[in-house]
Amino acid sequence: MSAPASRLKCLSTGSAAFDRILGGGVPERSVSVIAGEPGTGKTILALQMLFHHARQGRRCLYLTTLSEPALKLVSYMQQFSFFDERLIADGKVVFSDLGSVVRSKGMEAAFSAITSRVESEEPAVVVIDSFKALRDLLDDPAAMRTFVYDLAVHTSTWGAVCLLVGEYGAAEVASLSEFAIADGIIRLSNRREELRAVREVEILKLRGGDFVTGANFFEIGGDGMVLFPRVRGPGHEIAEPEIPDERVHTGAPGLDAMLGGGLPRASATVVLGGTGTGKTLLGLQFLLAGAKAQEPGILFTLEETANQLRHLARSFGWDLRPLEERGLLTIQYFSPVELSTDRFLDQAREEVGRVGARRVVVDSLTSMAIGVSSERRFKELVYAIVKHFRIAGVTSWMNMEVTDLLGSAQLSGHGVSFATDNVIQLKYVEVGGSLERGISVLKARGVRHATDVRRLVISASLIDAESAFAGLRGVLTGLPVLIDRGGV
């Protein structure tokens, strides 16, 4: 049996998330092209990597050509937190302008200048920005192919990572020689999604790398480029842990009884109901029951803000502040208007790990759907949330609004019940000309659960399932009628 192939040694990009997408980072002794239209973040990505390695004591070289002078570039980069002028003063990050050499002496002189500078500085990372400007100046396909080939050969000798930054469109990526010769191709892009601009990064090629295919998402802020890997379920390499055969109390004894003792540990529940049926209150009560059992919980809210939820809780005699201060309850608000599903999942997983959460409530999936481009993407997000939380040992509770008030036969919104273990429905029931709330368990995987509709009663300090609707027929429709026992 042959020995497994050794993994390529890689240099980090400075972003753990980006390194995971690349399969470990950028391979040593490689040439990669960072391509994209103007304004997509190419230069920021390259400089972030340079300053990351400079902080670790490695020397890095940044060669500008004809697109942007080095002094102008440095002045722009000072707004980012990764920029450190001391690393330039100490010679760890070296900027050099090739523009004058290229204009006056041509490509052979430029290549000699690059070679000479690299051999004298011995950098770990070399960036040429913009490489596309060199191509436009040369305007000789055969000479450019030779130039790139010689650069690739010398990169291997130098032991450095070489990044060629350029303003390339999709058609140029498919046809120009530098992309055929390069070991890696990283493409950045901006696209419109209604009124929002969505930034994407895609690894088109990486020789010897076990990289993630497809588009991933990023944002540019004060810290530079922050990447959020595309929503995906856990890979086969992450085994689901053994889940203990125990029940999690919901905080509503009547609902626990309907579920045969509570929700199974690390299961996923979706709670469906119209507006005002009590979904948010039941979710809060579920987290409070966890806090009482010393199980930290998180409420990811996309509707009420944290202060609004605290005010709502106080009206039921629930003081959330002490639980928050003790780390037993965390409330995080996300605006559905600016929601990035990939960022949401990434931050949610990070927060679950940070607080050691055992319970999570998402309120609500309906608001989350506003920020999702398609129903398929929405289903992918719900599926990924469920799987990642289960692996983390988290018991999850997700609220979702259904639009019909009475007379509805609808059981689940957006078809997400397939991804969950349990489905609980809240509804209005008209009894004697007034509205009452009802609760039923439509699905509870592996659980002998009650199948009837029971009254959901909201008291001064508790929301719970109580007695069944006795003497009525057709409760599930929301418009029941009295059973005529005289004719039976």
C-alpha positions in Angstrom: 0.0 0.0 0.0 1.5 3.3 -1.0 2.1 6.1 1.5 -0.3 9.0 1.4 0.9 12.0 -0.5 2.4 14.8 1.6 0.4 18.0 1.8 1.7 21.1 0.2 3.2 23.7 2.6 1.1 26.8 2.5 1.3 30.4 3.6 -1.7 31.8 5.4 -3.7 34.6 3.9 -4.2 36.1 7.4 -7.8 34.9 7.4 -8.6 31.6 8.9 -11.9 31.4 7.0 -10.1 32.1 3.7 -7.4 29.6 4.5 -10.1 26.9 5.0 -11.6 27.7 1.5 -8.1 27.4 0.0 -7.5 24.1 1.7 -4.9 25.5 4.1 -3.6 28.7 2.4 -1.6 29.7 -0.6 1.0 27.0 -1.6 4.6 28.0 -1.1 6.7 28.6 -4.3 3.5 29.3 -6.3 2.2 32.0 -8.6 -1.4 33.0 -8.2 -3.5 35.6 -10.0 -5.9 37.8 -8.0 -8.3 38.9 -10.7 -11.3 41.2 -10.6 -12.9 44.4 -11.8 -11.8 47.7 -10.3 -13.0 48.1 -6.7 -13.5 44.5 -5.9 -10.9 44.4 -3.1 -7.9 42.8 -4.9 -5.3 45.2 -3.4 -6.7 45.0 0.1 -6.5 41.2 0.0 -2.9 41.3 -1.1 -1.8 43.8 1.4 -3.7 42.1 4.3 -1.6 39.0 3.5 1.6 41.0 3.4 1.1 42.7 6.7 0.0 39.4 8.3 3.4 37.8 7.4 5.3 40.9 8.2 4.0 40.8 11.8 5.4 37.3 12.0 8.9 38.6 11.1 8.8 37.7 7.4 9.9 40.2 4.8 7.4 41.0 2.1 7.7 42.9 -1.2 5.0 45.0 -3.0 5.8 46.1 -6.5 3.6 48.7 -8.1 3.5 49.2 -11.9 1.5 51.7 -13.8 -1.8 51.7 -12.0 -1.2 53.3 -8.7 2.0 54.9 -7.2 3.3 53.4 -4.0 3.0 56.6 -2.0 -0.6 57.0 -3.0 -1.4 53.4 -2.2 0.2 53.6 1.3 -1.9 56.7 2.1 -5.1 54.9 1.2 -4.2 51.8 3.2 -3.7 53.7 6.5 -7.5 53.5 7.1 -7.3 49.8 7.7 -6.4 48.2 11.0 -4.0 45.7 9.5 -1.8 48.5 8.2 1.2 49.2 10.4 3.6 51.9 9.3 6.3 50.6 11.7 6.6 47.4 9.5 7.4 49.6 6.6 10.0 51.6 8.6 11.5 48.4 9.8 11.8 47.0 6.2 9.4 44.1 6.8 7.1 45.5 4.1 8.9 47.0 1.2 7.2 49.0 -1.5 8.9 49.6 -4.8 7.6 51.3 -8.0 8.4 49.6 -11.3 6.5 52.2 -13.4 9.4 54.3 -14.5 11.5 51.2 -15.4 8.7 49.7 -17.5 8.0 53.0 -19.3 11.6 53.8 -20.1 13.4 50.5 -20.6 10.7 47.9 -21.4 9.8 44.4 -20.1 13.3 42.9 -20.0 14.5 45.6 -17.8 11.4 45.3 -15.6 12.0 41.5 -15.2 15.6 42.2 -14.3 14.5 44.8 -11.7 12.0 42.3 -10.2 14.6 39.6 -10.1 17.2 41.8 -8.5 14.8 43.2 -5.9 13.6 39.8 -4.9 17.1 38.3 -4.6 18.2 41.2 -2.4 15.1 41.3 -0.1 14.5 37.5 0.0 10.7 38.0 0.7 8.2 35.4 1.7 5.5 37.1 -0.4 5.9 39.1 -3.6 3.0 41.1 -5.0 3.0 42.7 -8.5 0.1 45.2 -8.8 -1.1 45.8 -11.4 0.2 42.9 -13.5 -2.6 43.7 -16.1 -1.0 47.1 -16.6 2.2 45.3 -17.7 0.3 43.2 -20.2 -1.5 46.3 -21.6 1.9 48.0 -22.1 3.6 45.1 -23.7 0.8 44.2 -26.1 2.7 41.1 -27.3 1.0 37.7 -26.3 4.1 35.6 -27.0 6.4 37.9 -25.0 3.9 38.0 -22.1 3.7 34.2 -22.0 7.5 34.0 -21.8 7.5 36.7 -19.1 5.0 34.8 -16.9 6.7 31.5 -17.5 10.1 32.9 -16.5 8.5 34.5 -13.4 7.0 31.2 -12.4 10.3 29.4 -12.7 12.1 32.1 -10.7 9.3 32.0 -8.0 10.1 28.3 -7.4 13.8 29.2 -7.0 13.1 32.1 -4.7 10.8 30.0 -2.5 8.3 32.9 -2.4 4.6 33.1 -3.0 4.0 35.5 -5.9 0.6 37.2 -6.3 -0.2 38.9 -9.6 -3.0 41.4 -9.1 -4.9 42.6 -12.1 -8.2 44.1 -13.4 -9.3 41.1 -15.4 -12.8 40.4 -16.6 -14.3 36.9 -16.9 -13.5 36.6 -20.6 -9.8 37.4 -20.0 -9.5 34.8 -17.2 -10.6 32.2 -19.8 -8.2 33.3 -22.5 -5.0 35.0 -21.3 -1.7 33.1 -20.9 -1.0 34.2 -17.3 -4.1 32.2 -16.1 -2.9 29.1 -17.9 0.6 29.3 -16.4 -0.4 30.4 -12.9 -0.8 27.8 -10.2 -3.8 29.6 -8.7 -6.6 31.9 -9.8 -8.6 33.9 -7.2 -11.4 35.9 -8.6 -13.2 38.7 -6.7 -16.4 40.3 -7.9 -19.3 42.6 -7.0 -22.8 41.8 -8.1 -26.1 43.5 -7.6 -28.9 41.8 -5.5 -31.8 44.3 -5.9 -30.5 47.4 -4.0 -27.5 45.7 -2.3 -24.0 45.0 -3.6 -22.8 41.5 -2.8 -19.1 40.8 -2.8 -18.0 37.3 -3.8 -14.7 35.4 -4.0 -14.2 32.2 -6.0 -11.2 29.9 -6.3 -11.1 29.0 -9.9 -7.8 27.0 -9.8 -5.2 26.0 -7.2 -2.8 23.3 -8.2 -2.4 20.6 -5.6 -4.9 22.4 -3.3 -8.1 20.8 -1.8 -10.0 24.0 -2.2 -13.8 24.8 -1.8 -15.4 25.3 -5.2 -18.1 27.9 -5.9 -18.7 31.5 -4.7 -18.1 32.6 -1.1 -18.9 35.9 0.4 -16.9 38.7 2.0 -17.2 42.3 3.2 -14.7 45.1 3.4 -14.6 47.2 6.6 -12.1 48.7 9.0 -10.3 45.4 9.4 -10.0 44.9 5.7 -11.5 41.8 4.0 -13.7 39.7 6.2 -14.8 36.4 4.6 -17.9 34.4 5.3 -17.8 30.9 3.8 -20.8 29.9 1.7 -23.6 28.2 3.6 -22.9 24.5 3.6 -23.8 21.6 5.8 -21.0 20.0 7.8 -18.7 17.8 5.7 -18.4 14.1 6.0 -15.1 14.6 7.9 -17.1 16.0 10.8 -18.8 13.1 12.6 -22.0 13.7 14.5 -21.4 13.0 18.2 -23.5 10.5 20.1 -26.6 12.3 21.4 -27.6 11.3 25.0 -31.1 9.8 25.2 -32.5 12.6 27.4 -35.2 15.2 27.2 -35.0 19.0 27.4 -37.8 20.7 29.3 -39.4 23.5 27.3 -40.5 25.5 30.4 -44.1 24.7 29.6 -45.1 21.5 31.6 -48.2 20.9 29.5 -46.2 21.1 26.2 -43.6 18.7 27.8 -46.4 16.3 28.5 -47.6 16.5 24.9 -44.1 15.6 23.8 -43.8 12.7 26.2 -41.4 14.4 28.5 -39.9 17.3 26.5 -37.8 17.8 23.4 -35.1 15.3 22.6 -31.6 16.7 23.4 -29.9 18.3 20.3 -33.0 18.1 18.2 -34.3 20.9 16.0 -37.9 22.3 16.4 -39.8 24.6 14.1 -42.8 26.4 15.8 -45.4 27.6 13.2 -48.1 30.1 14.0 -49.9 33.3 12.9 -49.1 36.7 14.3 -49.7 37.0 18.1 -50.1 33.3 18.7 -47.3 33.2 21.3 -44.2 32.0 19.3 -41.8 34.5 20.8 -43.0 34.0 24.3 -42.7 30.2 24.1 -39.2 30.6 22.7 -38.2 32.9 25.5 -39.7 30.5 28.1 -37.6 27.7 26.5 -34.4 29.7 27.0 -35.4 30.7 30.6 -36.0 27.0 31.4 -32.5 26.3 30.1 -31.0 29.1 32.2 -32.7 27.6 35.3 -31.0 24.3 34.5 -27.6 26.2 34.0 -27.7 25.6 30.3 -26.6 28.8 28.4 -28.9 29.9 25.6 -28.9 32.4 22.7 -31.8 34.2 21.2 -31.0 35.3 17.6 -33.7 37.8 16.9 -34.5 39.3 13.5 -37.7 41.1 14.7 -37.7 42.7 18.1 -34.5 44.3 19.3 -32.9 43.2 22.6 -34.5 46.1 24.5 -37.9 45.3 23.1 -37.5 41.7 24.2 -36.4 42.7 27.7 -39.5 45.0 28.0 -41.8 42.1 26.8 -40.2 39.8 29.3 -40.7 42.2 32.2 -44.4 42.3 31.5 -44.4 38.6 32.4 -42.2 39.1 35.4 -39.1 37.8 33.7 -36.0 39.8 34.3 -33.5 38.9 31.6 -30.6 41.2 32.7 -29.3 39.0 35.6 -29.2 36.0 33.2 -27.4 38.0 30.6 -24.8 39.2 33.1 -24.2 35.6 34.3 -23.8 34.4 30.7 -26.8 32.2 30.8 -28.7 34.2 28.2 -27.4 36.1 25.1 -29.6 38.2 22.8 -28.2 39.0 19.4 -30.2 41.2 16.9 -29.8 40.9 13.2 -31.5 43.3 10.8 -33.3 41.2 8.1 -33.0 44.1 5.6 -29.2 43.9 5.5 -29.0 40.2 6.3 -26.3 38.0 4.7 -27.2 34.4 5.2 -23.6 33.2 5.1 -22.5 35.9 7.6 -25.4 35.0 9.9 -24.5 31.3 10.0 -20.8 32.1 10.5 -21.5 34.5 13.3 -24.1 32.2 14.9 -21.7 29.3 15.0 -19.0 31.5 16.4 -21.3 32.8 19.1 -22.6 29.3 20.0 -19.0 28.2 20.6 -18.1 31.4 22.5 -20.8 31.1 25.1 -21.0 27.3 25.1 -24.7 27.5 24.3 -26.9 24.4 24.8 -30.1 26.0 23.6 -30.7 28.4 20.7 -33.8 30.2 19.5 -34.1 31.8 16.1 -37.0 34.4 15.9 -37.9 34.2 13.2 -37.2 32.2 10.0 -39.9 34.3 8.3 -37.8 37.5 8.8 -34.7 35.7 7.8 -36.3 34.7 4.5 -36.4 38.4 3.6 -32.7 38.5 3.2 -32.4 35.3 1.1 -32.3 35.5 -2.7 -34.2 32.3 -3.4 -36.4 29.7 -1.7 -33.7 27.1 -2.4 -31.0 29.2 -0.6 -33.4 29.6 2.3 -33.9 25.9 2.6 -30.1 25.4 2.4 -29.6 27.9 5.2 -32.2 26.2 7.5 -30.7 22.8 6.8 -27.1 24.0 7.5 -28.3 25.7 10.8 -29.9 22.5 12.0 -26.9 20.3 11.1 -24.2 22.6 12.6 -26.2 23.1 15.8 -26.8 19.4 16.2 -23.1 18.7 15.9 -22.5 21.4 18.6 -24.9 19.5 20.9 -27.4 22.4 20.7 -31.1 22.0 21.0 -32.6 24.5 18.5 -36.0 26.2 18.4 -37.0 28.2 15.3 -40.1 30.3 15.0 -41.9 30.8 11.7 -45.0 32.8 10.9 -47.8 31.4 8.7 -50.1 33.9 7.1 -53.5 32.2 7.5 -55.6 33.1 10.5 -58.5 30.7 10.5 -59.5 27.8 8.3 -56.0 27.0 7.2 -54.8 23.5 6.2 -51.2 24.7 5.8 -48.8 22.8 8.0 -45.4 24.4 7.3 -44.0 27.5 5.6 -41.4 27.4 2.9 -41.2 23.6 3.2 -38.5 23.7 5.9 -40.1 21.0 8.1 -38.1 18.3 6.3 -34.9 19.6 8.0 -36.3 19.6 11.5 -37.1 16.9 14.0 -40.1 18.4 15.6 -43.0 20.6 14.3 -45.3 22.5 16.7 -48.2 24.5 15.4 -49.9 27.4 17.2 -53.2 28.6 15.8 -56.3 30.6 16.6 -59.5 28.7 17.3 -62.9 30.4 17.2 -65.0 29.2 20.1 -68.3 30.8 20.9 -67.6 33.9 18.9 -64.2 34.6 20.5 -60.6 33.7 19.6 -58.7 31.2 21.7 -55.2 29.9 21.1 -54.5 26.3 20.3 -51.3 24.2 20.2 -50.6 20.9 18.6 -47.6 18.7 17.9 -47.6 17.8 14.2 -44.3 15.9 14.2 -41.8 14.7 16.9 -39.2 12.3 15.4 -38.8 9.2 17.6 -41.3 10.5 20.2 -44.8 9.2 21.1 -46.5 12.6 21.2 -50.0 13.8 21.7 -51.9 14.4 18.5 -54.8 16.5 19.7 -55.2 20.3 19.7 -55.0 21.8 23.2 -55.6 25.2 24.6 -52.6 27.5 24.8 -53.1 29.8 27.7 -51.0 32.9 28.4 -51.1 33.8 32.1 -49.2 36.4 34.1 -46.0 34.4 34.2 -46.4 31.3 32.1 -47.5 30.3 28.6 -48.5 26.6 28.5 -50.7 24.0 26.9 -53.7 23.0 29.0 -56.9 21.1 28.4 -58.1 19.8 25.0 -61.0 21.4 23.2 -63.7 19.1 24.5 -67.0 18.7 22.8 -65.8 20.3 19.6 -65.3 18.9 16.1 -63.0 20.3 13.5 -60.6 22.2 15.8 -57.8 21.8 13.3 -59.6 24.0 10.9 -59.8 26.9 13.4 -63.6 26.9 13.0 -64.8 24.0 15.1 -68.5 23.1 15.7 -70.2 21.5 18.7 -70.6 17.8 18.6 -74.3 16.9 18.5 -74.3 14.0 20.9 -78.1 13.7 20.7 -77.8 12.3 17.2 -75.0 9.9 18.1 
